[in-house]
């Protein structure tokens, strides 16, 4: 059934402040999915969409059109180590990533506080995926600390290369987008192999976030290339948001990722492929890309003008140009 936007906002706000032990909200279904930092997976006839929220928000759909809000958080009991690693973190988990590898489902998530880089990326696993999946805590993948690290441990995405080797890409502002090789438990491999693969400015010049407004990396493999999607500029400001999505590509997961002009994304490159049209969306960003059935799908959140800048799910088909660059089209 269709739910009025105001009702959705009120329900979402109520769910956001609900704590364990309080009365759970009832599930509801809508064709306007209000999300921030969405990721998707498909299993046994159902799409699962996770997004930023208290304990992570989950919605499900049989067709990616009508979405049902699951009335309880994905992570009901947040591991205690997250509060030790990030003292200002409470329950609001950012930017999950969800994927299947070696017969298990894996979930990464970010613990942080706004505009600070004392942060942690956590990992969980489960044998099955459903609305009531009980996720097992696998600890931290990587942590960052203010005054120690010039990068921020949020916005993770794990990519499995052609040799079944996992890598994780992450980062927001500060020194830019980081890439590291993982071991077979999906923790940082030893010896540690970490490098900057995208930045708005040379990372050696950055001490504080400054103007290095780049975050939300996601790597998608297609036809012999790895495509790195990132978000430029600023999220989370409603109608004052300036988010937009840029891309580069590489034959190797380690990079270098070059844009269509041949400029390395680690040195300020990146081809903008999606931004607010000032008609439907003021700004768009924090994207992901998937191959579902015969469709290559791009998703992100967009700050909807007719909803006063509230962030909603945006879905676009990816058409590949003759020279192999993604072109986004409305579904």
C-alpha contacts under 8 A as a table, 3 or more apart, distances in Angstrom:
res1	aa1	res2	aa2	distance
1	X	29	X	6.18
1	X	30	X	6.24
1	X	31	X	7.87
2	X	29	X	7.27
2	X	30	X	5.33
2	X	31	X	6.30
3	X	7	X	6.64
3	X	8	X	6.58
3	X	29	X	7.37
3	X	30	X	5.57
3	X	31	X	7.71
4	X	7	X	5.33
4	X	8	X	6.40
5	X	8	X	5.02
5	X	9	X	6.19
5	X	32	X	7.65
5	X	307	X	7.55
6	X	9	X	5.08
6	X	10	X	6.22
7	X	10	X	5.13
7	X	11	X	6.13
8	X	11	X	5.14
8	X	12	X	5.97
8	X	34	X	7.79
9	X	12	X	5.10
9	X	13	X	6.00
9	X	34	X	7.96
10	X	13	X	5.09
10	X	14	X	6.15
11	X	14	X	5.10
11	X	15	X	6.17
11	X	25	X	7.93
12	X	15	X	5.09
12	X	16	X	6.08
13	X	16	X	5.01
13	X	17	X	6.64
14	X	17	X	5.58
14	X	18	X	6.29
15	X	18	X	5.09
15	X	24	X	7.95
15	X	25	X	6.76
15	X	71	X	7.63
16	X	53	X	6.70
16	X	54	X	5.76
17	X	54	X	7.71
18	X	22	X	6.31
18	X	23	X	7.96
18	X	24	X	7.76
19	X	22	X	5.77
20	X	76	X	7.27
24	X	71	X	6.38
24	X	72	X	6.78
25	X	71	X	5.35
25	X	72	X	7.62
26	X	71	X	5.71
27	X	68	X	6.60
27	X	69	X	5.42
27	X	70	X	5.60
27	X	71	X	5.18
28	X	68	X	5.54
28	X	69	X	5.59
28	X	70	X	7.85
29	X	66	X	6.43
29	X	67	X	5.36
29	X	68	X	4.15
29	X	69	X	6.27
30	X	33	X	6.47
30	X	66	X	5.58
30	X	67	X	5.37
30	X	68	X	6.49
31	X	65	X	5.79
31	X	66	X	4.70
31	X	67	X	6.08
32	X	66	X	7.89
32	X	67	X	7.72
32	X	312	X	6.85
32	X	313	X	7.35
33	X	67	X	6.48
33	X	312	X	5.63
33	X	313	X	5.54
34	X	310	X	7.53
34	X	311	X	5.88
34	X	312	X	4.22
34	X	313	X	6.18
35	X	38	X	6.31
35	X	51	X	6.04
35	X	52	X	7.23
35	X	301	X	6.59
35	X	311	X	5.98
35	X	312	X	5.20
35	X	313	X	5.91
36	X	51	X	5.66
36	X	52	X	5.53
36	X	95	X	7.93
36	X	301	X	5.76
36	X	311	X	6.19
36	X	312	X	7.09
36	X	313	X	7.74
37	X	51	X	5.29
37	X	52	X	5.89
37	X	94	X	7.60
37	X	95	X	5.32
37	X	96	X	7.61
37	X	286	X	5.41
37	X	287	X	7.13
37	X	300	X	6.65
37	X	301	X	6.30
38	X	49	X	6.41
38	X	50	X	5.71
38	X	51	X	4.49
38	X	52	X	7.33
38	X	95	X	7.31
38	X	96	X	7.71
38	X	286	X	7.60
38	X	287	X	7.37
38	X	288	X	7.54
38	X	299	X	7.31
38	X	300	X	6.18
38	X	301	X	6.82
38	X	313	X	7.34
39	X	49	X	5.56
39	X	50	X	5.49
39	X	51	X	6.43
39	X	96	X	6.99
39	X	97	X	6.14
39	X	98	X	6.74
39	X	287	X	7.99
39	X	288	X	6.26
39	X	299	X	7.66
40	X	47	X	6.80
40	X	48	X	5.46
40	X	49	X	4.46
40	X	50	X	6.48
40	X	98	X	6.84
41	X	47	X	5.77
41	X	48	X	5.22
41	X	49	X	6.69
41	X	98	X	6.68
41	X	99	X	6.59
42	X	45	X	7.00
42	X	46	X	5.71
42	X	47	X	4.47
42	X	48	X	6.14
42	X	292	X	7.65
43	X	46	X	5.50
43	X	47	X	6.56
43	X	48	X	7.87
43	X	129	X	7.30
45	X	62	X	6.26
46	X	60	X	6.67
46	X	61	X	5.73
46	X	62	X	4.73
46	X	63	X	7.58
47	X	60	X	5.49
47	X	61	X	5.09
47	X	62	X	5.96
47	X	63	X	7.27
47	X	64	X	6.79
48	X	58	X	7.04
48	X	59	X	6.01
48	X	60	X	4.67
48	X	61	X	6.73
49	X	58	X	5.69
49	X	59	X	5.19
49	X	60	X	6.13
50	X	56	X	6.59
50	X	57	X	5.54
50	X	58	X	4.60
50	X	59	X	6.54
50	X	96	X	6.68
50	X	97	X	7.89
50	X	98	X	7.82
51	X	56	X	5.91
51	X	57	X	5.24
51	X	58	X	6.65
51	X	94	X	7.37
51	X	95	X	6.19
51	X	96	X	6.19
52	X	56	X	5.38
52	X	57	X	6.15
52	X	92	X	7.40
52	X	93	X	5.78
52	X	94	X	4.50
52	X	95	X	5.30
52	X	96	X	6.81
53	X	56	X	4.47
53	X	57	X	5.15
53	X	92	X	5.40
53	X	93	X	5.58
53	X	94	X	6.63
54	X	57	X	6.93
54	X	73	X	6.76
54	X	91	X	5.18
54	X	92	X	4.15
54	X	93	X	5.75
55	X	73	X	4.86
55	X	74	X	5.76
55	X	75	X	4.78
55	X	76	X	6.11
55	X	77	X	7.98
55	X	78	X	7.13
55	X	91	X	5.93
55	X	92	X	6.23
55	X	93	X	5.75
56	X	73	X	5.53
56	X	74	X	5.35
56	X	75	X	6.51
56	X	92	X	7.51
56	X	93	X	5.81
56	X	94	X	7.39
56	X	96	X	7.43
57	X	70	X	7.58
57	X	72	X	7.80
57	X	73	X	5.70
57	X	74	X	6.45
58	X	69	X	6.33
58	X	70	X	5.59
58	X	73	X	6.97
58	X	74	X	6.52
58	X	131	X	7.66
59	X	67	X	5.99
59	X	68	X	5.27
59	X	69	X	4.48
59	X	70	X	5.55
60	X	67	X	5.50
60	X	68	X	5.25
60	X	69	X	6.77
60	X	70	X	7.41
60	X	131	X	7.93
61	X	64	X	5.39
61	X	65	X	6.99
61	X	66	X	5.90
61	X	67	X	4.82
61	X	68	X	6.32
62	X	65	X	7.89
62	X	66	X	7.56
63	X	66	X	6.80
64	X	67	X	6.79
70	X	73	X	7.59
70	X	131	X	6.79
72	X	76	X	7.57
73	X	76	X	5.62
74	X	131	X	7.88
74	X	132	X	7.77
74	X	133	X	7.72
75	X	78	X	6.00
75	X	135	X	7.24
78	X	82	X	7.53
78	X	91	X	7.26
79	X	82	X	5.91
79	X	83	X	7.90
79	X	137	X	7.03
80	X	83	X	5.67
80	X	84	X	6.82
81	X	84	X	5.00
81	X	85	X	6.13
81	X	139	X	7.69
82	X	85	X	5.18
82	X	86	X	5.89
82	X	87	X	7.89
82	X	89	X	7.41
82	X	111	X	6.85
82	X	120	X	7.17
82	X	122	X	7.83
83	X	86	X	5.01
83	X	87	X	4.96
83	X	88	X	7.26
83	X	89	X	5.96
83	X	90	X	7.08
84	X	87	X	5.71
85	X	118	X	7.90
85	X	119	X	7.29
85	X	120	X	6.87
85	X	143	X	7.49
86	X	89	X	5.46
86	X	111	X	6.91
86	X	112	X	6.38
86	X	118	X	6.09
86	X	119	X	5.77
86	X	120	X	6.93
88	X	112	X	7.26
88	X	113	X	6.30
89	X	92	X	7.35
89	X	111	X	6.15
89	X	112	X	5.58
89	X	113	X	6.05
92	X	111	X	7.64
93	X	96	X	7.80
93	X	109	X	6.67
93	X	110	X	5.85
93	X	111	X	5.70
93	X	112	X	7.85
94	X	109	X	6.23
94	X	110	X	4.95
94	X	111	X	6.49
94	X	112	X	7.80
94	X	154	X	7.68
94	X	155	X	7.43
95	X	109	X	5.91
95	X	110	X	6.06
95	X	154	X	7.45
95	X	155	X	5.39
95	X	156	X	7.25
96	X	107	X	6.73
96	X	108	X	5.44
96	X	109	X	4.30
96	X	110	X	6.79
96	X	155	X	7.41
96	X	156	X	7.29
97	X	107	X	5.58
97	X	108	X	5.12
97	X	109	X	6.48
97	X	156	X	6.62
97	X	157	X	5.80
97	X	158	X	7.57
98	X	105	X	7.26
98	X	106	X	5.79
98	X	107	X	4.74
98	X	108	X	6.77
99	X	105	X	5.81
99	X	106	X	5.49
99	X	107	X	6.84
100	X	103	X	6.59
100	X	104	X	5.55
100	X	105	X	4.39
100	X	106	X	5.99
101	X	104	X	5.52
101	X	105	X	6.45
101	X	106	X	7.28
103	X	127	X	7.26
104	X	125	X	6.74
104	X	126	X	5.95
104	X	127	X	5.00
104	X	128	X	7.05
105	X	125	X	5.54
105	X	126	X	5.24
105	X	127	X	6.10
105	X	128	X	6.60
105	X	129	X	6.84
106	X	123	X	7.21
106	X	124	X	5.85
106	X	125	X	4.51
106	X	126	X	6.66
107	X	123	X	5.72
107	X	124	X	5.09
107	X	125	X	6.11
108	X	121	X	6.58
108	X	122	X	5.44
108	X	123	X	4.54
108	X	124	X	6.40
108	X	156	X	6.84
108	X	157	X	7.73
109	X	121	X	5.53
109	X	122	X	5.30
109	X	123	X	6.70
109	X	154	X	7.68
109	X	155	X	7.57
109	X	156	X	7.05
110	X	119	X	7.25
110	X	120	X	5.85
110	X	121	X	4.66
110	X	122	X	6.38
110	X	153	X	7.31
110	X	154	X	5.01
110	X	155	X	6.46
110	X	156	X	7.41
111	X	119	X	5.60
111	X	120	X	5.21
111	X	121	X	6.35
111	X	122	X	7.62
111	X	154	X	7.14
112	X	116	X	7.24
112	X	117	X	7.19
112	X	118	X	6.46
112	X	119	X	4.52
112	X	120	X	6.66
112	X	154	X	7.38
113	X	116	X	5.83
113	X	117	X	7.75
113	X	118	X	7.70
113	X	119	X	7.47
116	X	119	X	7.67
116	X	146	X	7.33
117	X	144	X	6.34
117	X	145	X	6.09
117	X	146	X	5.57
117	X	151	X	6.93
117	X	152	X	4.79
117	X	153	X	7.06
118	X	143	X	7.51
118	X	144	X	5.28
118	X	145	X	4.22
118	X	146	X	5.21
118	X	152	X	7.16
118	X	153	X	7.73
119	X	143	X	5.73
119	X	144	X	5.26
119	X	145	X	6.64
119	X	152	X	6.46
119	X	153	X	5.26
119	X	154	X	6.64
120	X	140	X	6.72
120	X	141	X	7.67
120	X	142	X	5.97
120	X	143	X	4.22
120	X	144	X	6.31
120	X	153	X	5.32
120	X	154	X	6.63
121	X	140	X	5.76
121	X	141	X	5.65
121	X	142	X	5.58
121	X	143	X	6.33
121	X	153	X	5.94
121	X	154	X	6.06
121	X	156	X	7.11
122	X	138	X	7.42
122	X	139	X	5.78
122	X	140	X	4.34
122	X	141	X	5.71
122	X	142	X	7.55
123	X	137	X	6.50
123	X	138	X	5.21
123	X	139	X	5.77
123	X	140	X	6.02
123	X	141	X	6.39
124	X	135	X	5.83
124	X	136	X	5.24
124	X	137	X	4.71
124	X	138	X	5.06
124	X	139	X	7.39
125	X	135	X	5.55
125	X	136	X	5.27
125	X	137	X	6.94
125	X	138	X	7.03
126	X	129	X	7.18
126	X	133	X	7.13
126	X	134	X	6.79
126	X	135	X	5.25
126	X	136	X	6.22
128	X	133	X	6.73
129	X	133	X	5.80
130	X	133	X	5.21
140	X	143	X	7.07
140	X	187	X	7.75
141	X	186	X	7.31
141	X	187	X	4.92
141	X	188	X	6.34
142	X	153	X	6.61
142	X	187	X	7.69
142	X	188	X	7.20
143	X	153	X	5.69
144	X	148	X	7.54
144	X	149	X	5.89
144	X	151	X	6.95
144	X	152	X	5.85
144	X	153	X	5.44
145	X	148	X	5.42
145	X	149	X	5.64
145	X	152	X	7.98
146	X	149	X	6.12
146	X	150	X	7.76
147	X	150	X	7.59
149	X	152	X	7.56
150	X	174	X	5.70
150	X	175	X	5.37
150	X	206	X	7.30
150	X	207	X	6.20
150	X	208	X	7.55
151	X	171	X	6.54
151	X	172	X	7.18
151	X	173	X	7.25
151	X	174	X	5.13
151	X	175	X	4.95
151	X	176	X	6.50
151	X	177	X	7.92
151	X	178	X	7.79
152	X	170	X	7.94
152	X	171	X	5.27
152	X	172	X	5.66
152	X	173	X	7.23
152	X	174	X	6.74
152	X	175	X	7.97
153	X	156	X	7.71
153	X	170	X	6.57
153	X	171	X	5.81
153	X	172	X	7.66
154	X	170	X	6.04
154	X	171	X	5.50
154	X	172	X	6.62
155	X	170	X	5.19
155	X	171	X	5.81
155	X	172	X	7.05
155	X	215	X	7.14
155	X	216	X	5.15
155	X	217	X	6.88
156	X	168	X	6.67
156	X	169	X	5.74
156	X	170	X	4.33
156	X	171	X	7.14
156	X	216	X	7.44
156	X	217	X	7.23
156	X	218	X	7.94
157	X	168	X	5.64
157	X	169	X	5.36
157	X	170	X	6.34
157	X	217	X	6.87
157	X	218	X	5.71
157	X	219	X	7.34
158	X	166	X	6.66
158	X	167	X	5.63
158	X	168	X	4.36
158	X	169	X	6.35
158	X	219	X	7.90
159	X	166	X	5.77
159	X	167	X	5.40
159	X	168	X	6.29
159	X	169	X	7.88
159	X	219	X	6.40
159	X	220	X	7.55
160	X	163	X	7.79
160	X	164	X	5.56
160	X	165	X	5.45
160	X	166	X	4.37
160	X	167	X	6.30
161	X	164	X	5.33
161	X	165	X	5.31
161	X	166	X	6.32
161	X	167	X	7.58
161	X	253	X	6.92
162	X	165	X	7.27
165	X	181	X	7.84
165	X	182	X	7.55
165	X	183	X	7.90
166	X	181	X	6.41
166	X	182	X	5.44
166	X	183	X	7.05
166	X	184	X	7.57
166	X	186	X	7.01
167	X	179	X	6.97
167	X	180	X	5.68
167	X	181	X	4.46
167	X	182	X	5.26
168	X	179	X	5.69
168	X	180	X	5.48
168	X	181	X	6.47
168	X	182	X	6.81
169	X	177	X	6.97
169	X	178	X	5.53
169	X	179	X	4.38
169	X	180	X	6.60
169	X	217	X	6.48
169	X	218	X	7.21
169	X	219	X	7.83
170	X	177	X	5.71
170	X	178	X	5.32
170	X	179	X	6.61
170	X	215	X	7.71
170	X	216	X	6.99
170	X	217	X	6.04
171	X	176	X	5.99
171	X	177	X	4.56
171	X	178	X	5.81
171	X	215	X	5.61
171	X	216	X	6.73
171	X	217	X	7.18
172	X	175	X	7.98
172	X	176	X	6.05
172	X	177	X	6.54
172	X	213	X	7.49
172	X	214	X	5.87
172	X	215	X	4.08
172	X	216	X	6.70
173	X	176	X	5.33
173	X	177	X	7.83
173	X	209	X	5.06
173	X	210	X	7.72
173	X	211	X	7.82
173	X	212	X	5.14
173	X	213	X	5.16
173	X	214	X	5.34
173	X	215	X	6.15
174	X	203	X	7.53
174	X	206	X	5.98
174	X	207	X	6.58
174	X	208	X	5.60
174	X	209	X	4.05
174	X	210	X	7.17
174	X	212	X	6.29
175	X	196	X	7.58
175	X	199	X	6.95
175	X	202	X	7.81
175	X	203	X	4.45
175	X	204	X	7.25
175	X	206	X	5.77
175	X	207	X	7.56
175	X	209	X	7.53
175	X	212	X	7.40
176	X	196	X	6.46
176	X	197	X	7.71
176	X	198	X	5.88
176	X	199	X	4.56
176	X	200	X	7.37
176	X	203	X	6.46
176	X	212	X	6.92
176	X	214	X	6.44
176	X	215	X	7.22
177	X	196	X	5.57
177	X	197	X	5.77
177	X	198	X	5.02
177	X	199	X	6.26
177	X	214	X	7.43
177	X	215	X	6.65
177	X	217	X	6.99
178	X	194	X	6.61
178	X	195	X	5.54
178	X	196	X	4.60
178	X	197	X	6.01
178	X	198	X	7.48
179	X	194	X	5.47
179	X	195	X	5.45
179	X	196	X	6.38
179	X	197	X	6.63
179	X	254	X	7.36
180	X	188	X	6.92
180	X	189	X	7.93
180	X	192	X	7.41
180	X	193	X	5.32
180	X	194	X	4.36
180	X	195	X	6.70
181	X	188	X	6.24
181	X	189	X	5.75
181	X	192	X	7.48
181	X	193	X	5.91
181	X	194	X	7.19
182	X	185	X	7.59
182	X	186	X	5.21
182	X	187	X	5.21
182	X	188	X	4.47
182	X	189	X	4.56
183	X	186	X	5.27
183	X	187	X	5.63
183	X	188	X	6.07
183	X	189	X	4.62
183	X	190	X	7.81
184	X	187	X	7.49
188	X	192	X	6.53
189	X	192	X	5.62
189	X	193	X	7.24
190	X	193	X	7.47
196	X	199	X	7.47
196	X	203	X	7.76
196	X	266	X	6.44
197	X	254	X	7.72
197	X	255	X	6.72
197	X	256	X	6.74
197	X	257	X	6.91
197	X	265	X	6.49
197	X	266	X	4.85
198	X	257	X	7.70
198	X	264	X	7.76
198	X	265	X	4.53
198	X	266	X	3.80
198	X	267	X	6.95
198	X	268	X	7.14
198	X	269	X	7.70
199	X	202	X	6.50
199	X	203	X	6.67
199	X	212	X	6.64
199	X	214	X	6.48
199	X	265	X	6.26
199	X	266	X	4.95
199	X	267	X	6.19
199	X	268	X	5.58
199	X	269	X	7.85
200	X	211	X	7.75
200	X	212	X	5.12
200	X	213	X	6.63
200	X	214	X	6.50
200	X	265	X	7.72
200	X	266	X	7.50
200	X	267	X	6.81
200	X	268	X	4.36
200	X	269	X	7.32
201	X	205	X	7.44
201	X	206	X	7.90
201	X	211	X	7.97
201	X	212	X	6.00
201	X	266	X	7.90
201	X	267	X	6.24
201	X	268	X	5.53
202	X	205	X	5.81
202	X	206	X	7.39
202	X	266	X	7.21
202	X	267	X	5.85
202	X	268	X	7.38
203	X	206	X	5.32
206	X	209	X	6.72
206	X	210	X	7.04
206	X	212	X	7.63
207	X	210	X	7.82
209	X	212	X	5.88
209	X	213	X	7.44
210	X	213	X	7.67
213	X	232	X	5.66
213	X	233	X	4.72
213	X	234	X	6.82
214	X	230	X	6.74
214	X	231	X	5.62
214	X	232	X	4.67
214	X	233	X	6.20
215	X	230	X	5.89
215	X	231	X	5.35
215	X	232	X	6.76
215	X	286	X	7.77
216	X	229	X	7.88
216	X	230	X	5.44
216	X	231	X	5.73
216	X	286	X	5.20
216	X	287	X	7.10
217	X	228	X	6.62
217	X	229	X	5.55
217	X	230	X	4.52
217	X	231	X	7.14
217	X	286	X	7.67
217	X	287	X	7.77
218	X	228	X	5.75
218	X	229	X	5.16
218	X	230	X	6.60
218	X	287	X	6.95
218	X	288	X	5.80
218	X	289	X	7.55
219	X	226	X	6.33
219	X	227	X	5.41
219	X	228	X	4.57
219	X	229	X	6.26
219	X	288	X	7.97
219	X	289	X	7.89
220	X	226	X	5.71
220	X	227	X	5.14
220	X	228	X	6.68
220	X	229	X	7.98
220	X	289	X	6.19
220	X	290	X	7.29
221	X	224	X	7.08
221	X	225	X	5.76
221	X	226	X	4.49
221	X	227	X	6.15
222	X	225	X	5.41
222	X	226	X	6.43
222	X	227	X	7.49
224	X	251	X	6.34
225	X	249	X	6.28
225	X	250	X	5.55
225	X	251	X	4.76
225	X	252	X	7.23
226	X	249	X	5.43
226	X	250	X	5.26
226	X	251	X	6.12
226	X	252	X	6.71
226	X	253	X	6.03
227	X	247	X	6.66
227	X	248	X	5.78
227	X	249	X	4.33
227	X	250	X	6.65
227	X	257	X	7.78
228	X	247	X	5.42
228	X	248	X	5.36
228	X	249	X	5.90
228	X	257	X	7.10
229	X	245	X	6.73
229	X	246	X	5.77
229	X	247	X	4.52
229	X	248	X	6.90
229	X	287	X	7.03
229	X	288	X	7.62
230	X	245	X	5.70
230	X	246	X	5.43
230	X	247	X	6.30
230	X	286	X	7.15
230	X	287	X	7.33
231	X	243	X	6.29
231	X	244	X	5.49
231	X	245	X	4.54
231	X	246	X	6.17
231	X	285	X	5.56
231	X	286	X	5.81
231	X	287	X	7.51
232	X	243	X	5.72
232	X	244	X	5.38
232	X	245	X	6.18
232	X	246	X	6.97
232	X	285	X	7.97
233	X	242	X	5.69
233	X	243	X	5.11
233	X	244	X	6.89
234	X	237	X	7.50
234	X	241	X	5.61
234	X	242	X	5.04
234	X	243	X	5.04
235	X	238	X	7.77
235	X	241	X	5.13
235	X	242	X	6.43
235	X	243	X	5.44
235	X	285	X	7.57
236	X	241	X	6.23
237	X	240	X	5.06
237	X	241	X	4.61
237	X	309	X	7.99
238	X	241	X	5.46
238	X	303	X	6.11
238	X	308	X	7.24
238	X	309	X	4.22
238	X	310	X	6.03
238	X	311	X	7.49
239	X	282	X	6.07
239	X	283	X	7.91
239	X	303	X	6.74
239	X	305	X	7.09
239	X	308	X	6.67
239	X	309	X	4.55
240	X	282	X	7.72
241	X	282	X	6.98
241	X	283	X	5.89
241	X	303	X	7.46
242	X	276	X	7.97
242	X	282	X	7.38
242	X	283	X	5.33
242	X	284	X	7.69
243	X	275	X	7.02
243	X	276	X	7.82
243	X	283	X	5.09
243	X	284	X	5.24
243	X	285	X	5.28
244	X	272	X	7.03
244	X	273	X	7.99
244	X	274	X	5.91
244	X	275	X	4.47
244	X	276	X	7.04
244	X	283	X	6.28
244	X	284	X	5.31
244	X	285	X	5.24
245	X	272	X	5.60
245	X	273	X	6.00
245	X	274	X	5.18
245	X	275	X	6.34
245	X	284	X	7.15
245	X	285	X	5.59
245	X	286	X	7.50
245	X	287	X	7.38
246	X	270	X	5.29
246	X	271	X	4.89
246	X	272	X	3.93
246	X	273	X	5.60
246	X	274	X	7.12
247	X	259	X	6.65
247	X	270	X	5.24
247	X	271	X	5.22
247	X	272	X	6.47
247	X	273	X	7.05
248	X	257	X	5.18
248	X	258	X	4.90
248	X	259	X	4.35
248	X	260	X	7.32
248	X	265	X	6.75
248	X	269	X	7.73
248	X	270	X	5.51
248	X	271	X	6.53
249	X	255	X	7.77
249	X	256	X	7.80
249	X	257	X	4.67
249	X	258	X	5.40
249	X	259	X	6.54
250	X	253	X	6.68
250	X	254	X	7.98
250	X	255	X	5.33
250	X	256	X	5.93
250	X	257	X	4.76
250	X	258	X	6.51
251	X	255	X	7.22
252	X	255	X	5.34
252	X	256	X	7.57
256	X	264	X	6.28
256	X	265	X	7.49
256	X	266	X	7.61
257	X	264	X	5.66
257	X	265	X	5.64
257	X	266	X	7.52
258	X	261	X	7.54
258	X	262	X	5.13
258	X	263	X	5.18
258	X	264	X	4.45
258	X	265	X	5.80
258	X	269	X	6.85
258	X	270	X	7.14
259	X	262	X	5.25
259	X	263	X	5.50
259	X	264	X	6.66
259	X	265	X	6.94
259	X	269	X	6.07
259	X	270	X	5.09
259	X	271	X	5.51
260	X	263	X	7.46
260	X	271	X	6.65
263	X	267	X	7.28
263	X	268	X	7.48
263	X	269	X	4.95
263	X	270	X	7.40
264	X	267	X	5.36
264	X	268	X	6.77
264	X	269	X	5.15
264	X	270	X	7.60
265	X	268	X	5.18
265	X	269	X	3.91
265	X	270	X	5.42
266	X	269	X	6.80
272	X	275	X	7.53
273	X	326	X	7.90
273	X	327	X	7.23
273	X	328	X	7.55
274	X	284	X	7.24
274	X	328	X	7.58
275	X	283	X	5.76
275	X	284	X	5.53
275	X	285	X	7.64
276	X	279	X	7.85
276	X	280	X	7.60
276	X	281	X	4.90
276	X	282	X	4.71
276	X	283	X	3.97
276	X	284	X	5.66
276	X	302	X	7.76
277	X	280	X	6.42
277	X	281	X	5.75
277	X	282	X	6.50
277	X	283	X	7.50
278	X	281	X	5.49
278	X	282	X	4.92
278	X	283	X	7.70
278	X	305	X	7.51
279	X	282	X	7.26
279	X	305	X	6.90
280	X	304	X	5.79
280	X	305	X	5.52
280	X	306	X	6.92
281	X	284	X	6.87
281	X	302	X	5.88
281	X	303	X	5.29
281	X	304	X	4.58
281	X	305	X	5.37
281	X	309	X	7.92
282	X	302	X	7.45
282	X	303	X	5.55
282	X	304	X	6.39
282	X	305	X	6.00
282	X	309	X	7.18
283	X	302	X	5.87
283	X	303	X	5.50
283	X	304	X	7.97
284	X	300	X	6.83
284	X	301	X	5.79
284	X	302	X	4.20
284	X	303	X	6.27
285	X	300	X	5.49
285	X	301	X	5.74
285	X	302	X	6.53
286	X	300	X	5.41
286	X	301	X	6.53
287	X	298	X	6.98
287	X	299	X	5.45
287	X	300	X	4.12
287	X	301	X	7.25
288	X	298	X	5.88
288	X	299	X	5.38
288	X	300	X	6.38
289	X	296	X	7.14
289	X	297	X	5.48
289	X	298	X	4.45
289	X	299	X	6.27
290	X	296	X	5.69
290	X	297	X	5.17
290	X	298	X	6.66
291	X	294	X	7.04
291	X	295	X	5.65
291	X	296	X	4.44
291	X	297	X	6.11
292	X	295	X	5.29
292	X	296	X	6.37
292	X	297	X	7.10
295	X	317	X	6.98
295	X	318	X	7.66
296	X	317	X	6.05
296	X	318	X	5.31
296	X	319	X	7.66
297	X	315	X	7.04
297	X	316	X	6.00
297	X	317	X	4.84
297	X	318	X	5.68
298	X	315	X	5.89
298	X	316	X	5.10
298	X	317	X	6.02
298	X	318	X	6.31
298	X	328	X	7.58
299	X	313	X	7.16
299	X	314	X	5.53
299	X	315	X	4.60
299	X	316	X	6.28
300	X	313	X	6.17
300	X	314	X	5.33
300	X	315	X	6.86
301	X	311	X	5.79
301	X	312	X	5.29
301	X	313	X	4.77
301	X	314	X	5.44
302	X	310	X	7.92
302	X	311	X	5.18
302	X	312	X	5.43
302	X	313	X	6.44
302	X	314	X	6.10
303	X	308	X	7.98
303	X	309	X	4.61
303	X	310	X	5.31
303	X	311	X	4.43
303	X	312	X	6.57
304	X	307	X	5.32
304	X	308	X	6.50
304	X	309	X	4.88
304	X	310	X	5.67
304	X	311	X	6.11
304	X	312	X	6.74
305	X	308	X	5.27
305	X	309	X	5.28
305	X	310	X	7.78
306	X	309	X	7.41
307	X	310	X	5.57
315	X	330	X	7.19
315	X	331	X	6.79
316	X	328	X	5.75
316	X	329	X	5.34
316	X	330	X	4.93
316	X	331	X	5.51
317	X	328	X	5.72
317	X	329	X	5.16
317	X	330	X	6.20
317	X	331	X	5.77
318	X	326	X	5.85
318	X	327	X	5.62
318	X	328	X	4.88
318	X	329	X	6.39
319	X	326	X	5.85
319	X	327	X	5.00
319	X	328	X	6.18
319	X	329	X	7.08
320	X	323	X	7.87
320	X	324	X	5.53
320	X	325	X	5.52
320	X	326	X	4.78
320	X	327	X	5.82
321	X	324	X	5.06
321	X	325	X	5.27
321	X	326	X	6.40
321	X	327	X	6.59
322	X	325	X	7.58
